[in-house]
Amino acid sequence: MLRFVERSAAERALSTERANAMTTFGLTMVTEQALADDVELEDELVLRLQRAEPSAVAEVYDAHHAVVRAFAKRLLGDAASAEDLVHEVFVSLPQAVRKFRGDSALRTFLISIAVNHARHYVRAAQRRRRAISAYGETNAQTSASDPEHEARRKELAELLTRALDKLPLDQRVAFVLCEVEERSSREAAEIVGAPEATLRTRLFHAKKKLRLALETEGLG
């Protein structure tokens, strides 16, 4: 971008302002046209979803499953439960899309579906962790390159996951959206369907409880 600006300045010294203005206008038009095309394609895809076309669900899955899976793993802390939640999101999409008003991106809408279905999977992930812990499987072999560092990293991750397990679901969701995925409070509120002030309150309480839980473990 900097090179483009410098080149434009040089061109203004060698050519007319009109030539430069046309170049800038052309670049702006290309960018705006690309954005308009993306919006149009997504609108058409949503219409196909609402018509229950199976190929539309497949296209949405291909485009967005990675983002939904990443959110699910961060929220649940368990890969198997996360996969189950991802499956639930896309199975329920043809029904859920009937409520889609088009005032957010389709990707954002998919995350909101995941949030709406998360409660059962949070509980399943908690049960799975308790079972694994009971059989001692959490003591898996650590990295050979730096076993001590890897063991400490794993311990911290397990402590945070256990602390998240103690949070109410709405506070857990707020923390993952804002602190882990680094979404704005406005976007997170849009995803969960709550006022931004409510989302901020949930996040405040989540951070306070997590800080206390980690301090109890001697990590404060």
C-alpha positions in Angstrom: 0.0 0.0 0.0 2.9 2.4 0.9 4.6 1.7 -2.5 1.3 2.4 -4.3 1.0 5.8 -2.5 4.7 6.7 -3.3 4.2 5.6 -6.9 1.0 7.7 -7.2 2.9 10.8 -5.9 5.6 10.3 -8.5 3.0 9.9 -11.3 1.4 13.2 -10.2 4.7 14.9 -10.8 5.1 13.4 -14.3 1.5 13.3 -15.5 -1.8 15.1 -15.1 -4.0 15.0 -12.0 -6.7 13.6 -14.2 -4.7 10.4 -14.9 -4.1 9.9 -11.2 -7.7 10.5 -10.3 -8.9 8.0 -12.9 -6.4 5.4 -11.5 -7.6 5.8 -8.0 -11.2 5.8 -9.1 -10.7 2.6 -11.0 -9.1 0.9 -8.0 -12.0 2.0 -5.8 -14.5 0.7 -8.2 -12.8 -2.7 -8.4 -12.8 -3.0 -4.6 -16.4 -1.9 -4.2 -17.5 -4.3 -7.0 -15.7 -7.2 -5.4 -17.4 -6.5 -2.1 -20.8 -6.2 -3.8 -20.2 -9.5 -5.6 -19.4 -11.2 -2.3 -22.6 -9.9 -0.7 -24.7 -10.9 -3.7 -23.2 -14.4 -3.7 -23.9 -14.8 0.1 -27.5 -13.5 -0.4 -28.1 -16.1 -3.1 -26.6 -18.8 -1.0 -29.0 -17.9 1.9 -31.9 -18.0 -0.5 -30.8 -21.5 -1.6 -30.6 -22.6 2.0 -34.1 -21.3 2.7 -35.2 -23.4 -0.3 -33.6 -26.4 1.4 -31.2 -27.1 -1.4 -28.7 -29.8 -0.1 -25.9 -28.4 -2.2 -26.2 -25.1 -0.5 -25.6 -26.7 2.9 -22.5 -28.4 1.5 -21.2 -25.1 0.2 -21.7 -23.4 3.5 -20.0 -26.2 5.3 -17.0 -26.0 3.0 -16.7 -22.3 3.4 -17.3 -22.0 7.2 -16.8 -25.3 9.0 -13.3 -24.4 10.1 -14.4 -21.3 11.9 -17.3 -23.1 13.6 -15.0 -25.9 14.6 -12.4 -23.6 16.1 -15.1 -21.8 18.1 -16.5 -25.1 19.3 -13.1 -26.4 20.5 -12.4 -23.2 22.4 -15.8 -23.2 24.0 -15.9 -26.9 24.9 -12.2 -27.7 25.4 -12.9 -31.2 24.0 -12.3 -32.1 20.3 -14.8 -34.9 20.2 -17.6 -32.9 21.7 -16.6 -30.0 19.4 -17.1 -32.2 16.3 -20.5 -33.3 17.6 -21.5 -29.6 18.0 -20.2 -28.7 14.5 -22.3 -31.6 13.1 -25.4 -30.3 15.0 -24.9 -26.8 13.6 -24.9 -27.8 10.0 -27.7 -30.4 10.4 -29.9 -27.8 12.0 -28.9 -25.0 9.5 -31.8 -25.5 7.0 -34.3 -25.1 9.8 -32.5 -22.3 11.6 -31.9 -20.2 8.4 -35.6 -19.5 8.2 -35.0 -17.0 11.1 -32.0 -15.4 9.4 -32.8 -11.7 8.8 -29.7 -10.9 6.9 -28.5 -8.2 9.3 -25.2 -10.1 10.1 -22.8 -12.2 8.1 -23.7 -15.8 7.5 -20.6 -16.8 9.4 -21.7 -14.9 12.5 -25.1 -16.5 12.2 -23.5 -20.0 12.2 -21.6 -19.2 15.5 -24.9 -18.1 17.0 -26.4 -21.5 16.1 -23.5 -23.1 17.8 -24.1 -21.0 20.9 -27.8 -22.0 21.0 -26.9 -25.7 20.8 -23.9 -25.6 23.1 -25.5 -26.4 26.5 -25.8 -30.2 25.9 -22.2 -30.4 24.5 -20.7 -28.4 27.3 -22.1 -31.0 29.7 -20.9 -33.9 27.5 -17.4 -32.4 27.4 -17.4 -32.1 31.2 -18.4 -35.7 31.5 -15.7 -36.8 29.1 -13.0 -34.9 31.0 -14.1 -36.4 34.3 -13.9 -39.9 32.8 -10.5 -39.3 31.3 -9.2 -37.9 34.6 -10.5 -40.9 36.5 -8.5 -43.3 34.3 -5.4 -41.2 34.4 -5.3 -40.5 30.7 -4.4 -36.9 31.2 -0.9 -37.9 32.0 -0.1 -38.4 28.4 3.5 -38.3 27.1 4.8 -34.7 26.9 6.9 -33.2 24.2 10.4 -34.6 24.0 11.9 -31.3 23.1 10.9 -29.6 26.3 8.9 -31.9 28.6 8.8 -29.5 31.5 7.5 -26.6 29.5 5.0 -28.8 27.7 3.8 -30.3 31.0 3.3 -26.8 32.5 1.5 -25.6 29.4 -0.8 -28.6 29.6 -1.4 -28.1 33.3 -2.4 -24.4 32.7 -4.8 -25.4 29.9 -6.4 -28.0 32.1 -6.8 -25.5 35.0 -8.4 -23.0 32.7 -10.7 -25.6 31.2 -11.8 -26.7 34.7 -12.4 -23.1 35.7 -14.5 -22.5 32.6 -16.5 -25.6 33.5 -17.6 -23.9 36.6 -19.0 -20.8 34.8 -22.6 -20.4 33.7 -22.9 -21.1 30.0 -23.7 -17.5 29.1 -20.5 -16.2 30.9 -18.5 -19.0 29.4 -19.7 -18.0 25.9 -18.9 -14.4 26.5 -15.4 -15.2 27.7 -14.6 -17.4 24.7 -16.0 -15.0 22.2 -14.3 -11.8 23.6 -11.1 -13.0 25.2 -10.2 -16.2 23.3 -11.5 -15.3 19.8 -11.0 -11.6 20.4 -14.3 -10.5 19.0 -15.7 -7.1 19.9 -18.4 -6.9 22.6 -20.7 -5.6 19.9 -20.2 -8.7 17.6 -20.4 -11.1 20.6 -23.7 -9.5 21.7 -25.0 -9.9 18.1 -24.0 -13.6 18.2 -25.7 -14.4 21.5 -28.7 -12.2 20.8 -28.3 -10.0 23.9 -27.7 -6.3 24.5 -24.1 -5.3 24.4 -24.3 -4.0 28.0 -25.5 -7.5 29.1 -22.7 -9.2 27.2 -20.1 -6.9 28.9 -21.6 -7.7 32.3 -21.3 -11.4 31.6 -17.7 -11.0 30.5 -16.9 -9.0 33.6 -18.2 -11.7 35.9 -16.6 -14.5 33.9 -13.1 -12.9 34.1 -13.6 -12.2 37.8 -14.5 -15.8 38.5 -11.7 -17.2 36.4 -9.2 -15.0 38.0 -10.3 -16.1 41.5 -10.2 -19.8 40.4 -6.7 -19.5 39.1 -5.6 -17.6 42.2 -6.9 -20.5 44.3 -4.6 -22.7 42.3 -1.7 -20.5 43.1 -1.5 -18.9 39.6 -2.8 -15.4 40.5 
